[in-house]
Amino acid sequence: MISETLAKELSIKPWQTKATIDLIDEGNTIPFIARYRKEATGSLDDEILRKFNERLAYLRNLEDKKNQVIESIAEQGKLTDELRAKIENAKTLVAVDDIYRPYRPKKRTRATIAKEKGLQPLADIILAQETKIPIEEVAKDYLSKDYEVNTVEEAISYAQDIIAEIISDNADFRDFIRKISFENGEFIISTKDKELSSEYEMYYDYTEAIVKIATHRILAINRGEKEKILKVKIQTPEEEIIDYLRNHILIDHSKDNKKDHILIDHSKDNKKDFNEFTTPIIEEAILDSYKRLIAPSIEREIRKYKLENAEKKSIKVFSKNLESLLMQGPIMNKIVLGWDPGFRTGCKLAIVDGIGKVLATDVVFPTEPQNQVEKTIKTVRNLIKEYDVDIIALGNGTASRESEQIISDIIKGTEVQYVIVNEAGASVYSASKLASIEFPDFDVGERSAVSIARRLQDPLAELVKIDPKSIGIGQYQHDMNQKNLNESLKTVVEKAVNNVGVDLNTASISLLSYVSGISSSLATNIVKYRDKNGAFISRDDLMKVAKLGEKTFEQCAGFLKVFNSNNILDITTVHPESYEATKALLKKLDYSLEDISHENLSFNLNDKDYAMLAKELTIGEITLRDIVSELKKPGRDPREEMPQPILREDTLEIEDLEEGMVMEGTVRNVVDFGAFVDIGVHQDGLVHISQLVENKFVSHPLDIVSVGDIVDVKILDVDIKRRRIQLSMIV
């Protein structure tokens, strides 16, 4: 059943579904399955496999829930074949909960209290709607001093409580009310104090259909509600709902079938034969059931659904932004001076070599209050000369504008260029336990400068050390379900790390812990082994690491590269399990391992060749094609194709901008309503979704741009006082 559902939902074949479930149940990771088990899955990619894994977990949870509900109802002696079938056919957890509602053990409610007082039979009589005498007469039989039912009115009221709960527990009723409330309901948002100035002013008197309200508005109004600035309620088509309940509960006795529940026509010419004694009582119970029990519950469900949906969409945007950020092109083999700007405490400097090793640190005080400009220029120029610095990486935090002016003067007449680096999260890292372990003798400013420099050299390796929520991308990330957000972001980082691959001899514990099959404790063991025994000289050396067994080796080996290995295959994505087949392939094509280099090799193989060689080498044809592709460019970094950061030589201020100017910029963040672009003036400009592309509907900005993209933008408007820049990509 689960296998069939997955195949249908993901539009894949049943054999692919079965094979993928087997691989997951065997403990294989998604990155490993995506790259090294393509024959088994039919080349399902990483994205589909992650959706598959998520849905598999949900559907298994759903099956467990169904079994628990069936067992619980059976223990109560109330399970029928019809009820079992209804539970087994339920498609969602919500549907199962609706069916189970009447049978779920409850806390003491008004209805349970009424039942304890012996009023269930009276409720049944009222719902049967067949009495020929007033209910007040019937109710006299249920008065009881022992149960404190002292009046007829009390007895009827207790019976109505039971009826109200019966109505509320009806799965079909709740399903209809949920749907009509969602489709025709509205969010009504208001505030107690309309004079209060806040970021939520547009919502002080705001109404929008539930089905239309945008993701970012849901998150905004929820935050405003938490801050007690906004009041939020759901307005539903109450009259239509009450009519629906009456139509399905009241019985028209003029019909031949006395139990027919009919649609009520309220016109004067169409009279129905309703029981005059029970109808008013039931109508009161219907209204009470809806207002007291159903409406608040459905409103909570709608609010929860809309929030979860908004979170999912925002997490997706955040994840896409993070993936683009992590996959930005590195600037390798360049000596970089990281500059962490500041005022009172000075600007911290750190010089790192081409692989990120710290060569020197310093601190200069060119800004207020010291203003040691000349001394700073002399100091930095000496550092540039001594360490042959190629690029200055300037953090975009406090005092970055002032620092940029000085850097511009420093590099005049040299070949050194500078880059403004988004330093969001650098301070978080520099104060972390990880940073104190990595740089125990550095202060937080020096660590931050190192992080800024390394972030330019290899964004992926450095950013994995920082909580993604602190990197400065996304929207309303602190208002979301943190567990779901963290899981999603962890998946993104894992995907990026395994897509790029990791240098086994330089990778940090943070980076290693995202490699397929490697836990944090195992990553620590790998680094400890490296520190004690020196650099790894082959992938096989991994088996010498404490607690790293054959299964883990299988999962991680292909993603770890050993650049100083005597076996060139150790720097490729070719898995060790395919080494012998690879050597046999090379031999058949008159090559040896020594012939493989960073230069392109032409194998000139056609489809027939691949089919024949795969059969001879007893490996899958898909795997063979992957091996050949990798041998043509061994050790290739997929980020090489990504745009490089914009290098600058002079400064630009927001005051220099003029309407109509066309400039080059870097996309720093993408949100639901547009993209923020850094054009080098220390204030990102907004390209509204309507200005991303000409004469084309854009459902989401991510369809057009990604974080890290280099784009041309036109200045539409500059508000210097509020430091707001409106941009357009329609140039």
C-alpha positions as CSV (number, residue, x, y, z in Angstrom):
1,M,0.0,0.0,0.0
2,I,2.7,2.5,1.0
3,S,4.8,1.5,-2.0
4,E,1.9,2.0,-4.4
5,T,1.1,5.4,-2.9
6,L,4.7,6.6,-3.2
7,A,4.9,5.4,-6.8
8,K,1.8,7.3,-7.7
9,E,2.6,10.5,-5.8
10,L,6.2,10.8,-7.1
11,S,5.4,9.5,-10.6
12,I,7.9,6.7,-10.4
13,K,7.8,3.0,-11.2
14,P,6.9,0.4,-8.5
15,W,10.3,-1.3,-8.9
16,Q,12.0,2.0,-8.1
17,T,9.9,2.4,-5.1
18,K,10.6,-1.0,-3.7
19,A,14.4,-0.7,-4.4
20,T,14.5,2.7,-2.7
21,I,12.6,1.6,0.4
22,D,15.0,-1.4,0.7
23,L,18.1,0.9,0.4
24,I,16.8,3.3,3.0
25,D,15.9,0.4,5.4
26,E,19.4,-1.0,4.9
27,G,20.8,2.3,6.5
28,N,22.0,4.0,3.3
29,T,22.1,7.8,3.3
30,I,20.3,9.8,0.7
31,P,23.5,11.3,-0.8
32,F,25.0,7.8,-1.1
33,I,21.9,6.4,-2.8
34,A,21.6,9.4,-5.1
35,R,25.2,9.1,-6.3
36,Y,26.2,5.4,-6.0
37,R,23.0,3.4,-6.4
38,K,21.6,4.9,-9.6
39,E,21.1,1.4,-11.2
40,A,19.0,0.3,-8.3
41,T,16.8,3.4,-8.2
42,G,16.7,4.2,-11.9
43,S,18.8,7.4,-11.3
44,L,16.4,9.1,-8.9
45,D,18.0,12.4,-8.0
46,D,18.7,13.8,-4.5
47,E,15.6,16.0,-4.5
48,I,13.2,13.2,-5.3
49,L,14.9,10.8,-2.9
50,R,14.5,13.3,0.0
51,K,10.8,13.8,-0.8
52,F,10.6,10.0,-1.0
53,N,12.2,9.6,2.4
54,E,10.0,12.3,4.0
55,R,6.8,10.8,2.6
56,L,7.8,7.3,3.5
57,A,8.2,8.4,7.1
58,Y,4.8,10.1,7.0
59,L,3.0,7.2,5.5
60,R,4.5,4.8,7.9
61,N,3.5,7.0,10.8
62,L,0.0,7.1,9.2
63,E,-0.2,3.3,9.2
64,D,1.0,3.1,12.8
65,K,-1.7,5.6,13.7
66,K,-4.4,3.6,11.9
67,N,-3.3,0.5,13.7
68,Q,-3.4,2.2,17.1
69,V,-6.9,3.6,16.4
70,I,-8.3,0.3,15.2
71,E,-6.8,-1.4,18.3
72,S,-8.2,1.2,20.6
73,I,-11.7,1.1,19.1
74,A,-11.7,-2.8,19.1
75,E,-10.8,-2.8,22.8
76,Q,-13.9,-0.7,23.4
77,G,-16.0,-3.3,21.6
78,K,-17.1,-0.7,19.0
79,L,-15.2,-1.7,15.9
80,T,-17.3,-2.6,12.9
81,D,-16.2,-3.8,9.4
82,E,-17.4,-0.5,8.0
83,L,-15.5,1.6,10.6
84,R,-12.3,-0.5,10.0
85,A,-12.6,0.1,6.3
86,K,-13.1,3.8,6.8
87,I,-10.0,4.1,9.0
88,E,-7.9,2.0,6.6
89,N,-8.9,4.2,3.6
90,A,-8.1,7.4,5.4
91,K,-5.4,9.4,3.5
92,T,-4.2,11.7,6.2
93,L,-3.6,11.9,9.9
94,V,-6.3,14.6,10.2
95,A,-8.8,12.2,8.6
96,V,-7.9,9.4,11.0
97,D,-8.2,11.9,14.0
98,D,-11.6,12.9,12.8
99,I,-12.8,9.3,12.6
100,Y,-11.3,8.5,16.0
101,R,-12.7,11.6,17.7
102,P,-16.0,10.0,19.1
103,Y,-14.0,7.0,20.5
104,R,-11.0,8.8,21.9
105,P,-10.8,8.8,25.7
106,K,-11.8,12.3,26.8
107,K,-11.1,14.5,29.7
108,R,-14.3,15.4,31.7
109,T,-16.4,17.5,29.5
110,R,-19.9,18.9,29.9
111,A,-21.1,15.9,27.9
112,T,-19.3,13.3,30.0
113,I,-20.7,14.9,33.1
114,A,-24.2,14.8,31.6
115,K,-23.7,11.1,30.8
116,E,-22.6,10.4,34.4
117,K,-25.9,12.0,35.5
118,G,-27.8,9.5,33.4
119,L,-28.9,11.9,30.6
120,Q,-27.8,9.9,27.6
121,P,-31.2,8.2,27.1
122,L,-32.9,11.6,27.1
123,A,-30.4,12.9,24.5
124,D,-31.2,9.8,22.4
125,I,-34.9,10.4,22.6
126,I,-34.4,14.0,21.5
127,L,-32.2,13.1,18.5
128,A,-34.7,10.4,17.4
129,Q,-37.2,13.2,17.0
130,E,-40.2,10.9,17.3
131,T,-41.8,11.9,20.7
132,K,-45.5,12.7,20.7
133,I,-45.3,14.6,23.9
134,P,-43.4,17.6,25.0
135,I,-39.8,16.9,26.0
136,E,-40.4,18.7,29.3
137,E,-42.8,15.8,30.2
138,V,-40.2,13.2,29.1
139,A,-37.5,14.9,31.1
140,K,-39.3,14.5,34.4
141,D,-38.2,10.9,34.4
142,Y,-34.6,11.9,34.5
143,L,-34.7,14.2,37.6
144,S,-32.4,13.0,40.3
145,K,-31.4,14.4,43.7
146,D,-28.5,11.9,43.8
147,Y,-27.1,13.3,40.5
148,E,-28.2,16.9,41.2
149,V,-30.5,17.1,38.3
150,N,-33.2,19.1,40.0
151,T,-35.3,20.7,37.3
152,V,-36.6,19.8,33.9
153,E,-34.6,22.7,32.4
154,E,-31.4,21.2,33.8
155,A,-32.1,17.8,32.4
156,I,-32.8,19.2,28.9
157,S,-29.6,21.3,29.2
158,Y,-27.5,18.3,30.1
159,A,-29.0,16.3,27.2
160,Q,-28.2,19.2,24.8
161,D,-24.6,19.0,26.0
162,I,-24.5,15.4,24.9
163,I,-26.1,16.2,21.6
164,A,-23.6,19.1,21.0
165,E,-20.7,16.7,21.5
166,I,-22.2,14.1,19.2
167,I,-22.5,16.7,16.5
168,S,-19.0,18.0,17.1
169,D,-17.5,14.5,16.9
170,N,-19.1,13.7,13.6
171,A,-16.2,13.3,11.1
172,D,-18.4,14.2,8.0
173,F,-19.6,17.4,9.6
174,R,-16.1,18.5,10.6
175,D,-14.8,17.7,7.1
176,F,-17.5,19.9,5.5
177,I,-17.1,22.8,8.0
178,R,-13.3,22.7,7.6
179,K,-13.5,22.9,3.8
180,I,-16.2,25.6,3.7
181,S,-14.4,27.7,6.4
182,F,-11.1,27.4,4.5
183,E,-12.6,28.2,1.1
184,N,-15.0,31.0,2.1
185,G,-13.5,32.2,5.4
186,E,-11.5,35.4,6.0
187,F,-8.7,36.6,8.3
188,I,-9.9,39.6,10.2
189,I,-7.0,41.5,11.7
190,S,-7.2,44.6,14.0
191,T,-5.4,46.4,16.7
192,K,-6.3,48.0,20.0
193,D,-4.3,51.1,19.4
194,K,-4.4,52.4,15.8
195,E,-2.2,55.4,16.8
196,L,0.7,53.1,17.7
197,S,3.6,53.3,15.2
198,S,4.9,49.8,14.3
199,E,5.9,47.6,11.4
200,Y,2.4,46.1,11.5
201,E,0.5,49.3,10.6
202,M,-0.8,47.9,7.3
203,Y,-2.6,45.2,9.4
204,Y,-4.4,47.5,11.8
205,D,-7.7,47.1,9.9
206,Y,-7.1,44.3,7.5
207,T,-9.2,41.6,5.9
208,E,-8.1,38.9,3.5
209,A,-9.5,35.6,2.2
210,I,-8.0,32.5,3.9
211,V,-7.2,30.9,0.6
212,K,-5.4,34.0,-0.8
213,I,-3.4,35.3,2.1
214,A,0.4,35.2,1.3
215,T,3.0,33.3,3.2
216,H,4.9,36.3,4.4
217,R,1.7,38.0,5.7
218,I,0.8,34.9,7.7
219,L,4.2,35.0,9.4
220,A,4.0,38.8,9.9
221,I,0.5,38.8,11.5
222,N,1.5,35.8,13.7
223,R,4.5,37.8,15.0
224,G,2.3,40.9,15.5
225,E,-0.1,38.8,17.5
226,K,2.6,37.3,19.7
227,E,3.8,40.9,20.4
228,K,0.2,41.7,21.4
229,I,0.0,44.4,18.8
230,L,-2.5,42.6,16.5
231,K,-5.7,40.7,17.1
232,V,-6.4,37.9,14.7
233,K,-9.6,36.0,14.2
234,I,-11.2,33.8,11.5
235,Q,-14.6,34.8,10.1
236,T,-16.5,31.9,8.6
237,P,-19.8,31.6,6.7
238,E,-21.6,30.8,10.0
239,E,-25.2,30.9,8.6
240,E,-24.4,28.5,5.8
241,I,-22.7,26.1,8.3
242,I,-25.6,26.2,10.7
243,D,-28.0,25.5,7.8
244,Y,-25.9,22.6,6.7
245,L,-26.0,21.1,10.3
246,R,-29.7,21.5,10.5
247,N,-30.2,20.0,7.1
248,H,-28.3,16.9,8.1
249,I,-29.7,16.5,11.7
250,L,-33.4,17.5,11.6
251,I,-35.8,14.9,10.2
252,D,-38.7,15.7,7.9
253,H,-41.5,13.4,9.0
254,S,-43.6,14.3,5.9
255,K,-41.2,12.0,4.0
256,D,-42.0,8.3,3.6
257,N,-38.6,7.4,5.0
258,K,-38.9,9.0,8.4
259,K,-35.2,9.0,8.9
260,D,-34.4,11.0,5.7
261,H,-32.4,14.1,6.5
262,I,-33.3,16.7,3.9
263,L,-32.2,20.1,2.8
264,I,-34.4,22.7,4.5
265,D,-36.1,25.2,2.3
266,H,-37.0,28.3,4.3
267,S,-39.5,29.7,1.9
268,K,-43.0,30.2,3.2
269,D,-44.6,27.9,0.6
270,N,-42.5,24.9,1.4
271,K,-43.4,23.6,4.9
272,K,-41.7,20.6,6.4
273,D,-43.0,18.3,9.1
274,F,-40.4,18.7,11.9
275,N,-41.0,17.4,15.4
276,E,-42.3,20.5,17.2
277,F,-41.1,19.2,20.6
278,T,-37.5,18.4,19.7
279,T,-36.6,20.8,16.9
280,P,-36.1,23.9,19.0
281,I,-33.9,21.9,21.5
282,I,-31.8,20.4,18.7
283,E,-31.4,23.8,17.0
284,E,-30.0,25.2,20.3
285,A,-27.6,22.3,20.6
286,I,-26.5,22.8,17.0
287,L,-25.7,26.4,17.6
288,D,-23.9,25.6,20.9
289,S,-22.0,22.7,19.3
290,Y,-20.8,25.0,16.5
291,K,-19.9,28.0,18.5
292,R,-18.5,26.3,21.6
293,L,-16.9,23.2,20.2
294,I,-16.5,23.1,16.4
295,A,-15.7,26.7,15.5
296,P,-12.8,27.2,17.9
297,S,-11.4,23.8,17.0
298,I,-11.6,24.5,13.2
299,E,-10.1,28.0,13.7
300,R,-7.2,26.4,15.5
301,E,-6.8,23.9,12.7
302,I,-6.9,26.5,10.0
303,R,-4.5,28.8,11.8
304,K,-2.2,25.8,12.3
305,Y,-2.5,24.7,8.7
306,K,-1.8,28.1,7.3
307,L,1.1,28.6,9.6
308,E,2.6,25.2,8.8
309,N,2.1,25.9,5.1
310,A,3.7,29.4,5.4
311,E,6.6,27.8,7.3
312,K,7.1,25.2,4.7
313,K,7.2,27.8,1.9
314,S,9.5,30.1,3.9
315,I,11.7,27.2,4.8
316,K,11.8,26.3,1.2
317,V,12.9,29.8,0.3
318,F,15.4,29.9,3.1
319,S,16.8,26.5,2.0
320,K,17.1,27.6,-1.7
321,N,18.9,30.8,-0.5
322,L,21.2,28.8,1.7
323,E,22.0,26.3,-1.1
324,S,22.9,29.1,-3.4
325,L,25.0,30.8,-0.8
326,L,26.9,27.6,0.0
327,M,27.5,26.8,-3.6
328,Q,29.0,30.2,-4.4
329,G,32.2,30.0,-6.4
330,P,35.3,29.9,-4.1
331,I,38.4,32.0,-4.6
332,M,41.1,29.4,-4.2
333,N,44.8,29.8,-3.9
334,K,44.7,33.5,-3.1
335,I,46.2,35.2,-0.1
336,V,43.4,37.1,1.6
337,L,43.4,39.8,4.2
338,G,40.2,39.6,6.3
339,W,39.1,42.9,7.7
340,D,36.6,43.0,10.5
341,P,35.6,46.7,10.8
342,G,34.9,48.4,14.1
343,F,35.1,51.8,15.9
344,R,36.2,51.9,19.5
345,T,37.9,48.5,19.6
346,G,39.5,49.0,16.2
347,C,39.5,47.0,13.0
348,K,40.8,43.4,13.4
349,L,42.9,42.0,10.6
350,A,43.8,38.4,9.7
351,I,45.9,37.2,6.7
352,V,45.3,33.6,5.5
353,D,47.1,31.7,2.8
354,G,45.6,30.0,-0.2
355,I,44.2,27.1,1.8
356,G,43.0,29.2,4.8
357,K,45.9,28.8,7.1
358,V,46.4,31.9,9.3
359,L,49.6,33.7,8.6
360,A,49.3,36.8,10.7
361,T,46.8,38.9,12.7
362,D,46.8,42.6,13.7
363,V,44.6,45.4,14.8
364,V,44.4,49.0,13.4
365,F,42.4,52.0,14.6
366,P,41.5,54.2,11.5
367,T,38.0,55.1,12.7
368,E,36.5,57.1,15.6
369,P,37.6,57.8,18.2
370,Q,41.3,57.1,17.5
371,N,41.4,58.2,13.8
372,Q,44.8,56.7,13.2
373,V,44.4,56.8,9.4
374,E,48.1,57.3,8.4
375,K,49.3,54.6,10.7
376,T,46.7,52.2,9.5
377,I,47.6,52.8,5.8
378,K,51.3,52.2,6.6
379,T,50.6,49.1,8.7
380,V,48.3,47.5,6.1
381,R,50.6,48.3,3.2
382,N,53.4,46.6,5.0
383,L,51.3,43.5,5.6
384,I,50.3,43.4,1.9
385,K,53.9,43.6,0.9
386,E,55.2,41.1,3.4
387,Y,52.6,38.4,2.8
388,D,51.9,39.2,-0.9
389,V,48.2,39.8,-0.3
390,D,45.9,39.4,-3.3
391,I,42.5,40.4,-2.0
392,I,41.1,42.3,1.0
393,A,37.9,40.8,2.3
394,L,36.0,43.6,4.1
395,G,33.1,42.7,6.4
396,N,29.9,44.7,5.9
397,G,29.2,45.4,9.6
398,T,29.7,48.5,11.7
399,A,32.3,50.9,10.4
400,S,32.6,49.1,7.1
401,R,31.8,52.3,5.1
402,E,34.6,54.2,6.9
403,S,36.9,51.2,6.4
404,E,36.2,51.0,2.7
405,Q,37.3,54.6,2.1
406,I,40.7,53.8,3.8
407,I,41.1,50.5,1.9
408,S,40.5,52.3,-1.3
409,D,43.4,54.6,-0.5
410,I,45.6,51.7,0.7
411,I,45.4,49.8,-2.6
412,K,45.8,52.7,-4.9
413,G,48.7,51.9,-7.3
414,T,48.7,48.2,-6.4
415,E,47.1,45.1,-8.0
416,V,45.2,44.4,-4.8
417,Q,41.5,44.4,-5.0
418,Y,38.8,44.3,-2.3
419,V,35.5,42.6,-1.8
420,I,32.7,43.4,0.6
421,V,31.8,40.2,2.3
422,N,28.5,39.6,4.1
423,E,29.7,39.0,7.6
424,A,26.4,37.9,9.1
425,G,27.1,35.1,11.6
426,A,30.8,35.8,11.8
427,S,30.4,37.2,15.3
428,V,28.3,34.2,16.3
429,Y,31.0,31.9,15.1
430,S,33.8,33.9,16.7
431,A,32.2,33.6,20.2
432,S,31.4,29.9,19.8
433,K,33.0,26.9,21.5
434,L,34.1,25.7,18.1
435,A,36.0,28.9,17.4
436,S,37.7,28.8,20.8
437,I,38.8,25.2,20.1
438,E,40.0,26.2,16.6
439,F,41.8,29.4,17.6
440,P,42.3,29.2,21.4
441,D,44.9,32.1,21.4
442,F,42.8,34.5,19.3
443,D,40.2,37.0,20.6
444,V,36.8,37.1,19.1
445,G,37.7,40.0,16.8
446,E,40.7,38.0,15.3
447,R,38.5,34.9,14.9
448,S,35.9,37.0,13.1
449,A,38.5,38.5,10.7
450,V,39.7,34.9,9.9
451,S,36.1,33.8,9.3
452,I,35.5,36.8,6.9
453,A,38.7,35.9,4.9
454,R,37.9,32.2,4.7
455,R,34.3,32.9,3.8
456,L,35.6,34.6,0.6
457,Q,38.0,31.7,-0.1
458,D,35.6,28.8,0.5
459,P,32.1,29.8,1.5
460,L,31.0,26.3,2.0
461,A,33.8,25.2,4.3
462,E,33.4,28.3,6.5
463,L,29.6,28.7,6.6
464,V,29.0,25.2,7.8
465,K,30.5,26.3,11.1
466,I,27.7,28.8,11.6
467,D,24.0,28.3,12.5
468,P,22.3,28.9,9.1
469,K,19.7,31.1,10.9
470,S,22.5,33.6,11.6
471,I,23.7,33.9,8.1
472,G,21.3,36.7,7.1
473,I,19.1,35.1,4.5
474,G,15.5,34.1,4.4
475,Q,12.6,35.8,6.2
476,Y,10.9,35.4,9.6
477,Q,13.2,32.4,10.3
478,H,12.9,32.9,14.1
479,D,9.1,32.7,13.9
480,M,9.1,29.2,12.4
481,N,9.0,25.8,13.9
482,Q,12.7,25.6,14.8
483,K,12.9,21.8,14.6
484,N,11.5,21.7,11.0
485,L,13.7,24.6,10.0
486,N,16.8,23.1,11.4
487,E,16.1,19.7,9.8
488,S,15.6,21.3,6.4
489,L,18.7,23.5,6.6
490,K,20.7,20.5,7.8
491,T,19.5,18.7,4.7
492,V,20.6,21.6,2.5
493,V,24.1,21.8,4.0
494,E,24.4,18.0,3.7
495,K,23.4,18.1,0.1
496,A,25.9,20.9,-0.7
497,V,28.8,19.3,1.2
498,N,28.4,15.9,-0.5
499,N,27.8,17.5,-3.9
500,V,31.1,19.4,-3.7
501,G,33.1,16.8,-1.8
502,V,35.5,17.3,1.1
503,D,39.3,17.5,1.4
504,L,39.9,14.8,4.0
505,N,43.2,16.5,5.1
506,T,41.9,20.1,5.6
507,A,38.2,19.7,6.5
508,S,37.1,20.9,9.9
509,I,35.0,18.8,12.3
510,S,31.9,20.9,11.2
511,L,32.5,20.1,7.5
512,L,33.2,16.4,8.0
513,S,30.0,15.9,10.2
514,Y,27.9,16.7,7.1
515,V,29.5,14.0,5.0
516,S,27.4,11.0,4.2
517,G,27.5,8.5,7.0
518,I,29.7,10.6,9.3
519,S,28.4,11.7,12.7
520,S,29.9,14.6,14.8
521,S,31.7,12.1,17.1
522,L,33.1,10.2,14.1
523,A,34.2,13.6,12.5
524,T,36.0,14.3,15.8
525,N,37.7,10.9,15.6
526,I,38.9,11.6,12.0
527,V,40.4,14.9,13.0
528,K,42.1,13.4,16.1
529,Y,43.6,10.6,13.9
530,R,44.8,13.3,11.5
531,D,46.4,15.4,14.2
532,K,48.1,12.4,15.8
533,N,49.3,10.5,12.6
534,G,49.6,13.2,10.1
535,A,47.8,13.6,6.7
536,F,45.8,10.7,5.3
537,I,47.6,9.3,2.3
538,S,44.7,7.3,0.9
539,R,41.0,6.7,1.4
540,D,41.8,3.3,2.8
541,D,43.4,5.0,5.8
542,L,39.9,5.9,6.9
543,M,39.5,2.3,8.1
544,K,42.2,3.1,10.7
545,V,40.0,5.7,12.4
546,A,38.4,4.6,15.7
547,K,34.7,3.4,15.3
548,L,34.7,3.8,11.5
549,G,33.5,0.5,10.2
550,E,32.9,-1.0,6.7
551,K,29.3,0.3,6.4
552,T,30.4,3.9,7.3
553,F,33.3,3.6,4.9
554,E,30.9,2.6,2.2
555,Q,28.7,5.6,2.8
556,C,31.4,8.3,3.1
557,A,34.5,7.2,1.1
558,G,33.3,8.5,-2.3
559,F,32.7,12.0,-0.9
560,L,36.1,12.4,0.8
561,K,39.0,13.4,-1.4
562,V,42.7,12.8,-0.6
563,F,44.7,15.1,-2.8
564,N,48.1,13.8,-1.8
565,S,47.3,10.2,-2.5
566,N,49.4,8.1,-4.8
567,N,46.1,6.9,-6.3
568,I,44.6,9.6,-8.4
569,L,41.1,7.9,-8.0
570,D,41.2,9.1,-4.4
571,I,40.7,12.7,-5.6
572,T,37.7,11.8,-7.7
573,T,34.1,10.9,-7.0
574,V,34.7,7.3,-8.2
575,H,33.8,5.1,-5.2
576,P,36.4,2.6,-4.0
577,E,34.0,-0.2,-4.7
578,S,34.5,0.7,-8.4
579,Y,38.3,1.1,-8.4
580,E,39.0,-2.3,-9.9
581,A,36.3,-1.8,-12.6
582,T,37.9,1.6,-13.4
583,K,41.4,0.2,-13.7
584,A,40.0,-2.5,-16.0
585,L,38.2,0.1,-18.1
586,L,41.4,2.2,-18.4
587,K,43.3,-0.9,-19.5
588,K,40.7,-1.8,-22.2
589,L,41.0,1.8,-23.5
590,D,44.9,1.7,-23.5
591,Y,45.2,4.1,-20.5
592,S,46.7,3.8,-17.1
593,L,46.1,5.7,-13.8
594,E,49.2,7.7,-14.6
595,D,47.5,9.1,-17.8
596,I,44.6,10.6,-15.7
597,S,45.2,14.2,-14.9
598,H,43.4,17.5,-14.7
599,E,43.6,17.7,-18.5
600,N,40.5,16.5,-20.4
601,L,40.7,13.0,-21.8
602,S,38.7,12.0,-24.9
603,F,37.4,8.5,-24.5
604,N,35.2,8.7,-27.7
605,L,32.6,6.2,-26.5
606,N,29.2,5.7,-28.0
607,D,26.1,4.1,-26.6
608,K,27.1,0.7,-28.0
609,D,30.5,1.0,-26.4
610,Y,29.0,1.8,-23.0
611,A,26.6,-1.1,-23.2
612,M,29.4,-3.5,-24.2
613,L,31.9,-2.3,-21.6
614,A,29.4,-2.3,-18.8
615,K,28.6,-6.0,-19.5
616,E,32.3,-6.9,-19.8
617,L,33.2,-5.0,-16.6
618,T,30.1,-6.3,-14.8
619,I,29.0,-2.8,-13.6
620,G,26.0,-0.8,-14.4
621,E,26.0,1.4,-17.5
622,I,24.9,4.4,-15.5
623,T,27.8,3.9,-13.1
624,L,30.2,3.5,-16.0
625,R,29.1,6.7,-17.6
626,D,29.6,8.5,-14.3
627,I,33.1,7.0,-14.0
628,V,34.1,8.1,-17.5
629,S,32.7,11.6,-16.8
630,E,34.7,11.9,-13.6
631,L,37.9,10.6,-15.3
632,K,37.7,13.4,-17.8
633,K,38.0,16.0,-15.1
634,P,39.2,14.3,-11.9
635,G,38.6,16.3,-8.7
636,R,36.5,19.0,-10.5
637,D,34.7,21.3,-8.1
638,P,31.1,21.9,-9.3
639,R,31.3,25.4,-7.8
640,E,33.8,26.4,-10.5
641,E,30.9,27.2,-12.8
642,M,29.3,29.6,-10.3
643,P,29.8,33.3,-10.6
644,Q,32.7,34.8,-8.7
645,P,32.3,37.7,-6.2
646,I,32.6,41.2,-7.6
647,L,36.1,42.6,-6.9
648,R,36.3,46.4,-6.4
649,E,39.0,49.0,-6.5
650,D,37.1,52.2,-5.5
651,T,34.3,53.2,-3.3
652,L,30.7,54.2,-3.9
653,E,28.2,55.8,-1.5
654,I,24.4,55.9,-1.5
655,E,24.7,59.6,-2.1
656,D,26.4,58.9,-5.4
657,L,23.4,57.0,-6.8
658,E,21.2,58.6,-9.3
659,E,17.9,57.5,-10.8
660,G,18.4,55.6,-14.1
661,M,22.0,54.4,-13.3
662,V,22.7,50.8,-14.3
663,M,25.0,48.9,-12.0
664,E,26.3,45.4,-11.4
665,G,25.3,43.8,-8.1
666,T,25.2,40.6,-6.2
667,V,21.9,39.0,-5.0
668,R,22.2,38.7,-1.2
669,N,18.8,37.5,-0.2
670,V,15.6,36.3,-2.0
671,V,12.2,36.6,-0.3
672,D,8.6,36.2,-1.3
673,F,8.2,39.7,-2.6
674,G,11.5,40.3,-4.3
675,A,15.3,40.1,-4.1
676,F,17.8,42.2,-2.2
677,V,20.9,43.2,-4.3
678,D,24.2,44.5,-3.0
679,I,25.5,47.2,-5.4
680,G,28.4,48.2,-3.2
681,V,27.0,51.0,-1.2
682,H,26.5,49.2,2.2
683,Q,22.8,49.2,1.8
684,D,21.2,46.4,-0.3
685,G,18.5,47.6,-2.7
686,L,15.2,45.9,-3.3
687,V,14.2,44.5,-6.7
688,H,10.4,44.0,-6.3
689,I,9.0,40.9,-7.8
690,S,7.3,43.1,-10.5
691,Q,10.7,44.4,-11.5
692,L,12.5,41.1,-12.0
693,V,11.6,40.5,-15.6
694,E,9.6,42.3,-18.2
695,N,6.2,41.2,-19.5
696,K,6.2,37.9,-17.6
697,F,4.3,36.7,-14.6
698,V,6.6,35.6,-11.8
699,S,5.1,33.2,-9.2
700,H,8.2,33.5,-7.0
701,P,11.5,35.5,-7.2
702,L,13.4,32.2,-6.9
703,D,12.2,31.3,-10.4
704,I,14.3,34.2,-11.7
705,V,17.2,34.8,-9.3
706,S,19.3,33.0,-6.6
707,V,21.6,34.2,-3.8
708,G,25.0,34.8,-5.3
709,D,23.8,35.7,-8.8
710,I,25.6,38.6,-10.4
711,V,22.9,40.9,-12.0
712,D,22.6,44.2,-13.8
713,V,20.2,46.5,-12.0
714,K,18.8,50.0,-12.7
715,I,18.3,52.5,-10.0
716,L,14.6,53.4,-9.7
717,D,14.5,55.4,-6.5
718,V,16.9,56.4,-3.7
719,D,15.6,57.5,-0.3
720,I,18.8,58.7,1.4
721,K,17.1,59.6,4.7
722,R,15.5,56.1,5.2
723,R,18.4,54.5,3.3
724,R,16.1,52.6,0.9
725,I,17.0,51.8,-2.7
726,Q,14.5,50.6,-5.2
727,L,16.0,48.7,-8.1
728,S,14.9,47.1,-11.3
729,M,16.4,44.2,-13.3
730,I,14.5,45.4,-16.4
731,V,17.3,47.3,-17.9
